[in-house]
Amino acid sequence: MDTRLFSLRHIVAPFRNLSGLTLAVSLICCLAVGCGGPGGPELAHVEGTVTVDGKPIDGASVTFEPAGGRPSFGITDANGHYVLEFTATREGALLGEHVVRITTVRAGSGGEGAEALVEARKELLPDTCHAKSELVAQVESGSNSLDFNLESK
């Protein structure tokens, strides 16, 4: 007797009396629980302003990194204002404590025409703001306004 066949029959036997509808409903329930719902994790709105030596900085990259989970990103505008995005279609950041990394470095495009408008920029901030960040922020439920007043090197 083939032991593989016996094992398969042994596994299938308890499910022989279940109707197709019962099996389908059970499968749907298992999938719904495993997906975590359609909205994904709970996020909170996060925005603020980044200044360097008292002046707003345009084009700085702002990253909020939670201890466990996906980071959120934002880019400052001409007024130093940023809004964090969790994904391309969802704004916000995960709730809890985050290490914040802010960098002003930007690689130039080296192209011609419209691409040449993106100029390279050296880092204006010390490593304690990005690579070895000492910046920490707490994201709470609701709307968060978190400003960063930084000093250049």
RANORQUI-V682528 format. One record per helix or strand of 3 or more residues. SS is the DSSP state (hx for helix, st for strand). FROM is the first residue (numbers start at 1). TO is the last residue. If there is no record, write none. Layout:
# RANORQUI-V682528
((SS,FROM,TO) (SS,FROM,TO))
This chain:
# RANORQUI-V682528
((hx,3,15) (hx,20,35) (st,43,52) (st,61,66) (st,72,75) (st,81,83) (st,96,103) (hx,113,117) (hx,127,129) (st,135,139) (st,143,145) (st,148,150))
